[in-house]
C-alpha cells in the first residue's frame, strides 16, 4: 500500500509569489510527502504526494491562477492499472 496515493502537480501564476512561503504553508497544514514548490514571483510549480489533493488545489487558488493540474493515483499505477 502506498501511504500517499495521489501525485498532485500544478502551476500557480500570480504576482509576488513566494516559493518558501508556499512550501512552508503546505508542510505545516497538509499531510503528505515529496513536496516541491519551485519557481519565481510570477510562477510556482507544486508537486506533492497526498491523500487529499483537493485541499492543495483550494489553497493554491488563494495564491493565484492554477493551471496544468495533474492528479495521478499512484496506488492504481502500482497495481498495474491506469492512474
C-alpha atoms as a printed R data frame, in Angstrom:
   type eleno elety resid chain resno      x      y       z
1  ATOM     1    CA   UNK     A     1  0.000  0.000   0.000
2  ATOM     2    CA   UNK     A     2  1.202  3.477  -0.844
3  ATOM     3    CA   UNK     A     3  0.929  5.874   2.114
4  ATOM     4    CA   UNK     A     4  0.069  8.939  -0.009
5  ATOM     5    CA   UNK     A     5 -1.626  7.789  -3.177
6  ATOM     6    CA   UNK     A     6 -2.216 10.981  -5.180
7  ATOM     7    CA   UNK     A     7  0.655 12.582  -7.062
8  ATOM     8    CA   UNK     A     8 -0.587 16.179  -7.263
9  ATOM     9    CA   UNK     A     9  1.060 18.606  -9.692
10 ATOM    10    CA   UNK     A    10  0.060 22.101 -10.756
11 ATOM    11    CA   UNK     A    11  1.275 25.535 -11.695
12 ATOM    12    CA   UNK     A    12  0.303 28.742  -9.906
13 ATOM    13    CA   UNK     A    13  0.524 32.017 -11.839
14 ATOM    14    CA   UNK     A    14  0.342 35.226  -9.863
15 ATOM    15    CA   UNK     A    15  2.199 38.248  -8.593
16 ATOM    16    CA   UNK     A    16  4.698 38.434  -5.745
17 ATOM    17    CA   UNK     A    17  4.564 34.665  -5.203
18 ATOM    18    CA   UNK     A    18  6.981 33.351  -2.582
19 ATOM    19    CA   UNK     A    19  8.045 29.724  -3.047
20 ATOM    20    CA   UNK     A    20  9.349 29.471   0.524
21 ATOM    21    CA   UNK     A    21  6.087 30.776   1.982
22 ATOM    22    CA   UNK     A    22  4.035 28.370  -0.155
23 ATOM    23    CA   UNK     A    23  6.331 25.447   0.698
24 ATOM    24    CA   UNK     A    24  6.178 26.159   4.428
25 ATOM    25    CA   UNK     A    25  2.388 26.578   4.416
26 ATOM    26    CA   UNK     A    26  1.893 23.233   2.696
27 ATOM    27    CA   UNK     A    27  4.278 21.447   5.092
28 ATOM    28    CA   UNK     A    28  2.582 22.970   8.136
29 ATOM    29    CA   UNK     A    29 -1.036 22.483   7.038
30 ATOM    30    CA   UNK     A    30 -1.295 19.383   4.836
31 ATOM    31    CA   UNK     A    31 -0.352 15.737   5.230
32 ATOM    32    CA   UNK     A    32  1.857 14.267   2.526
33 ATOM    33    CA   UNK     A    33  5.412 13.951   1.251
34 ATOM    34    CA   UNK     A    34  7.750 14.582  -1.702
35 ATOM    35    CA   UNK     A    35  6.926 18.292  -1.786
36 ATOM    36    CA   UNK     A    36  8.465 20.565  -4.388
37 ATOM    37    CA   UNK     A    37  7.451 24.220  -4.566
38 ATOM    38    CA   UNK     A    38  9.748 25.944  -7.032
39 ATOM    39    CA   UNK     A    39  9.624 28.971  -9.257
40 ATOM    40    CA   UNK     A    40  9.722 32.729  -9.062
41 ATOM    41    CA   UNK     A    41  7.433 35.616  -8.118
42 ATOM    42    CA   UNK     A    42  5.236 35.044 -11.198
43 ATOM    43    CA   UNK     A    43  5.016 31.245 -11.481
44 ATOM    44    CA   UNK     A    44  5.325 28.389  -8.973
45 ATOM    45    CA   UNK     A    45  5.267 24.661  -9.723
46 ATOM    46    CA   UNK     A    46  3.852 22.426  -6.999
47 ATOM    47    CA   UNK     A    47  4.460 18.696  -6.751
48 ATOM    48    CA   UNK     A    48  3.085 16.897  -3.682
49 ATOM    49    CA   UNK     A    49  2.040 13.370  -2.727
50 ATOM    50    CA   UNK     A    50 -1.106 13.436  -0.578
51 ATOM    51    CA   UNK     A    51 -4.395 11.635   0.035
52 ATOM    52    CA   UNK     A    52 -6.324 14.920  -0.177
53 ATOM    53    CA   UNK     A    53 -5.298 16.675  -3.407
54 ATOM    54    CA   UNK     A    54 -8.393 18.909  -3.371
55 ATOM    55    CA   UNK     A    55 -7.008 20.701  -0.307
56 ATOM    56    CA   UNK     A    56 -3.840 21.611  -2.197
57 ATOM    57    CA   UNK     A    57 -5.932 22.931  -5.092
58 ATOM    58    CA   UNK     A    58 -8.108 25.003  -2.759
59 ATOM    59    CA   UNK     A    59 -5.026 26.542  -1.140
60 ATOM    60    CA   UNK     A    60 -3.278 27.163  -4.461
61 ATOM    61    CA   UNK     A    61 -6.339 29.063  -5.739
62 ATOM    62    CA   UNK     A    62 -5.838 31.569  -2.929
63 ATOM    63    CA   UNK     A    63 -2.326 32.330  -4.239
64 ATOM    64    CA   UNK     A    64 -3.120 32.875  -7.921
65 ATOM    65    CA   UNK     A    65 -4.490 31.245 -11.039
66 ATOM    66    CA   UNK     A    66 -3.921 27.483 -11.192
67 ATOM    67    CA   UNK     A    67 -3.401 25.529 -14.400
68 ATOM    68    CA   UNK     A    68 -1.758 22.403 -15.818
69 ATOM    69    CA   UNK     A    69 -3.302 20.431 -12.955
70 ATOM    70    CA   UNK     A    70 -2.412 16.725 -12.909
71 ATOM    71    CA   UNK     A    71 -3.566 14.309 -10.225
72 ATOM    72    CA   UNK     A    72 -2.451 10.719 -10.650
73 ATOM    73    CA   UNK     A    73 -3.474  7.790  -8.479
74 ATOM    74    CA   UNK     A    74 -0.131  6.121  -7.759
75 ATOM    75    CA   UNK     A    75 -1.775  3.163  -5.992
76 ATOM    76    CA   UNK     A    76 -3.639  2.261  -9.168
77 ATOM    77    CA   UNK     A    77 -0.414  2.630 -11.125
78 ATOM    78    CA   UNK     A    78  1.403  0.375  -8.647
79 ATOM    79    CA   UNK     A    79 -1.406 -2.163  -9.083
80 ATOM    80    CA   UNK     A    80 -0.872 -2.128 -12.886
81 ATOM    81    CA   UNK     A    81 -3.988 -0.081 -13.629
82 ATOM    82    CA   UNK     A    82 -4.434  3.279 -15.316
83 ATOM    83    CA   UNK     A    83 -3.633  6.004 -12.732
